[in-house]
Amino acid sequence: MVTPTALTANGALRNAFTTMQTSGGMSMETMLLIGLALVVGVFLIWYFFFRSTGTTD
């Protein structure tokens, strides 16, 4: 099951990587954005996983 949100995120990632490749490398802003996206993604997965298991800590 693919949600529109996932499709939008996938398109944004593709645009970011295309821009990165055409500019000839990763800029600091790109690295920070990718790092931030990874941190948020991991946190959301952790949050929903522990909430679904019913643990309070």
N, CA and C atoms as an extended XYZ file, in Angstrom:
171
Properties=species:S:1:pos:R:3:atomname:S:1:resname:S:1:resid:I:1 pbc="F F F"
N         0.852       -1.195        0.000 N   MET     1
C         0.000        0.000        0.000 CA  MET     1
C         0.886        1.244        0.000 C   MET     1
N         0.710        2.069       -0.984 N   VAL     2
C         1.526        3.274       -1.107 CA  VAL     2
C         0.631        4.488       -0.911 C   VAL     2
N         0.987        5.327        0.050 N   THR     3
C         0.185        6.508        0.334 CA  THR     3
C         0.673        7.681       -0.501 C   THR     3
N        -0.181        8.661       -0.755 N   PRO     4
C         0.255        9.867       -1.484 CA  PRO     4
C         1.421       10.561       -0.785 C   PRO     4
N         1.448       10.498        0.552 N   THR     5
C         2.547       11.118        1.286 CA  THR     5
C         3.865       10.448        0.933 C   THR     5
N         3.841        9.126        0.838 N   ALA     6
C         5.058        8.395        0.487 CA  ALA     6
C         5.490        8.738       -0.935 C   ALA     6
N         4.518        8.880       -1.837 N   LEU     7
C         4.851        9.242       -3.213 CA  LEU     7
C         5.466       10.635       -3.267 C   LEU     7
N         4.912       11.560       -2.484 N   THR     8
C         5.442       12.917       -2.453 CA  THR     8
C         6.858       12.928       -1.901 C   THR     8
N         7.091       12.164       -0.827 N   ALA     9
C         8.427       12.095       -0.238 CA  ALA     9
C         9.408       11.469       -1.217 C   ALA     9
N         8.950       10.442       -1.936 N   ASN    10
C         9.810        9.783       -2.918 CA  ASN    10
C        10.184       10.758       -4.029 C   ASN    10
N         9.221       11.522       -4.503 N   GLY    11
C         9.497       12.513       -5.543 CA  GLY    11
C        10.453       13.590       -5.060 C   GLY    11
N        10.277       14.022       -3.803 N   ALA    12
C        11.160       15.042       -3.243 CA  ALA    12
C        12.583       14.518       -3.121 C   ALA    12
N        12.714       13.244       -2.704 N   LEU    13
C        14.044       12.645       -2.593 CA  LEU    13
C        14.703       12.548       -3.961 C   LEU    13
N        13.935       12.142       -4.969 N   ARG    14
C        14.497       12.031       -6.319 CA  ARG    14
C        14.951       13.390       -6.823 C   ARG    14
N        14.143       14.425       -6.566 N   ASN    15
C        14.528       15.770       -6.986 CA  ASN    15
C        15.798       16.218       -6.276 C   ASN    15
N        15.906       15.901       -4.992 N   ALA    16
C        17.084       16.297       -4.220 CA  ALA    16
C        18.332       15.608       -4.750 C   ALA    16
N        18.228       14.308       -5.045 N   PHE    17
C        19.397       13.582       -5.541 CA  PHE    17
C        19.773       14.045       -6.946 C   PHE    17
N        18.761       14.354       -7.778 N   THR    18
C        19.053       14.855       -9.121 CA  THR    18
C        19.771       16.192       -9.043 C   THR    18
N        19.294       17.082       -8.169 N   THR    19
C        19.931       18.380       -7.986 CA  THR    19
C        21.350       18.206       -7.475 C   THR    19
N        21.543       17.266       -6.551 N   MET    20
C        22.853       17.010       -5.969 CA  MET    20
C        23.829       16.535       -7.042 C   MET    20
N        23.360       15.648       -7.919 N   GLN    21
C        24.241       15.110       -8.952 CA  GLN    21
C        24.600       16.176       -9.986 C   GLN    21
N        23.650       17.018      -10.358 N   THR    22
C        23.924       18.025      -11.376 CA  THR    22
C        24.819       19.125      -10.825 C   THR    22
N        24.775       19.378       -9.516 N   SER    23
C        25.618       20.419       -8.934 CA  SER    23
C        27.026       19.901       -8.670 C   SER    23
N        27.239       18.599       -8.816 N   GLY    24
C        28.579       18.045       -8.710 CA  GLY    24
C        29.000       17.718       -7.298 C   GLY    24
N        28.051       17.494       -6.397 N   GLY    25
C        28.437       17.106       -5.043 CA  GLY    25
C        27.429       17.549       -4.017 C   GLY    25
N        27.629       17.088       -2.798 N   MET    26
C        26.724       17.426       -1.710 CA  MET    26
C        27.129       18.753       -1.082 C   MET    26
N        26.185       19.655       -0.974 N   SER    27
C        26.438       20.883       -0.232 CA  SER    27
C        26.140       20.637        1.243 C   SER    27
N        26.558       21.558        2.086 N   MET    28
C        26.323       21.394        3.519 CA  MET    28
C        24.832       21.385        3.819 C   MET    28
N        24.066       22.231        3.118 N   GLU    29
C        22.624       22.270        3.353 CA  GLU    29
C        21.973       20.940        3.001 C   GLU    29
N        22.424       20.331        1.903 N   THR    30
C        21.859       19.042        1.503 CA  THR    30
C        22.164       17.980        2.543 C   THR    30
N        23.399       17.974        3.044 N   MET    31
C        23.773       16.991        4.059 CA  MET    31
C        22.947       17.182        5.324 C   MET    31
N        22.739       18.434        5.722 N   LEU    32
C        21.952       18.708        6.923 CA  LEU    32
C        20.504       18.280        6.729 C   LEU    32
N        19.944       18.551        5.556 N   LEU    33
C        18.552       18.170        5.294 CA  LEU    33
C        18.383       16.664        5.300 C   LEU    33
N        19.321       15.942        4.665 N   ILE    34
C        19.230       14.482        4.643 CA  ILE    34
C        19.377       13.933        6.056 C   ILE    34
N        20.314       14.481        6.829 N   GLY    35
C        20.499       14.041        8.214 CA  GLY    35
C        19.253       14.288        9.050 C   GLY    35
N        18.656       15.462        8.868 N   LEU    36
C        17.445       15.800        9.617 CA  LEU    36
C        16.300       14.871        9.246 C   LEU    36
N        16.162       14.587        7.947 N   ALA    37
C        15.104       13.683        7.495 CA  ALA    37
C        15.297       12.283        8.067 C   ALA    37
N        16.550       11.825        8.128 N   LEU    38
C        16.824       10.502        8.693 CA  LEU    38
C        16.467       10.465       10.172 C   LEU    38
N        16.845       11.512       10.915 N   VAL    39
C        16.553       11.555       12.350 CA  VAL    39
C        15.047       11.547       12.591 C   VAL    39
N        14.317       12.373       11.835 N   VAL    40
C        12.861       12.438       11.993 CA  VAL    40
C        12.222       11.100       11.630 C   VAL    40
N        12.701       10.483       10.549 N   GLY    41
C        12.154        9.200       10.127 CA  GLY    41
C        12.366        8.115       11.164 C   GLY    41
N        13.592        8.048       11.695 N   VAL    42
C        13.890        7.040       12.719 CA  VAL    42
C        13.047        7.287       13.967 C   VAL    42
N        12.885        8.558       14.352 N   PHE    43
C        12.088        8.874       15.534 CA  PHE    43
C        10.633        8.467       15.345 C   PHE    43
N        10.075        8.753       14.166 N   LEU    44
C         8.681        8.391       13.912 CA  LEU    44
C         8.489        6.884       13.936 C   LEU    44
N         9.414        6.140       13.314 N   ILE    45
C         9.321        4.678       13.323 CA  ILE    45
C         9.401        4.164       14.754 C   ILE    45
N        10.345        4.694       15.540 N   TRP    46
C        10.503        4.281       16.939 CA  TRP    46
C         9.239        4.602       17.735 C   TRP    46
N         8.707        5.825       17.534 N   TYR    47
C         7.539        6.269       18.287 CA  TYR    47
C         6.329        5.386       18.006 C   TYR    47
N         6.040        5.146       16.729 N   PHE    48
C         4.869        4.342       16.387 CA  PHE    48
C         5.069        2.883       16.766 C   PHE    48
N         6.296        2.373       16.679 N   PHE    49
C         6.562        0.982       17.045 CA  PHE    49
C         6.307        0.772       18.534 C   PHE    49
N         6.849        1.651       19.367 N   PHE    50
C         6.674        1.469       20.803 CA  PHE    50
C         5.250        1.778       21.236 C   PHE    50
N         4.571        2.689       20.528 N   ARG    51
C         3.184        2.974       20.872 CA  ARG    51
C         2.306        1.784       20.511 C   ARG    51
N         2.626        1.092       19.420 N   SER    52
C         1.802       -0.042       18.995 CA  SER    52
C         2.027       -1.254       19.894 C   SER    52
N         3.215       -1.361       20.529 N   THR    53
C         3.463       -2.491       21.420 CA  THR    53
C         2.850       -2.253       22.793 C   THR    53
N         2.479       -1.010       23.089 N   GLY    54
C         1.780       -0.720       24.333 CA  GLY    54
C         2.685       -0.414       25.507 C   GLY    54
N         3.983       -0.215       25.269 N   THR    55
C         4.882        0.131       26.368 CA  THR    55
C         4.799        1.625       26.636 C   THR    55
N         4.871        1.990       27.922 N   THR    56
C         4.748        3.395       28.272 CA  THR    56
C         6.106        4.070       28.387 C   THR    56
N         7.185        3.301       28.467 N   ASP    57
C         8.513        3.903       28.532 CA  ASP    57
C         9.201        3.683       27.189 C   ASP    57
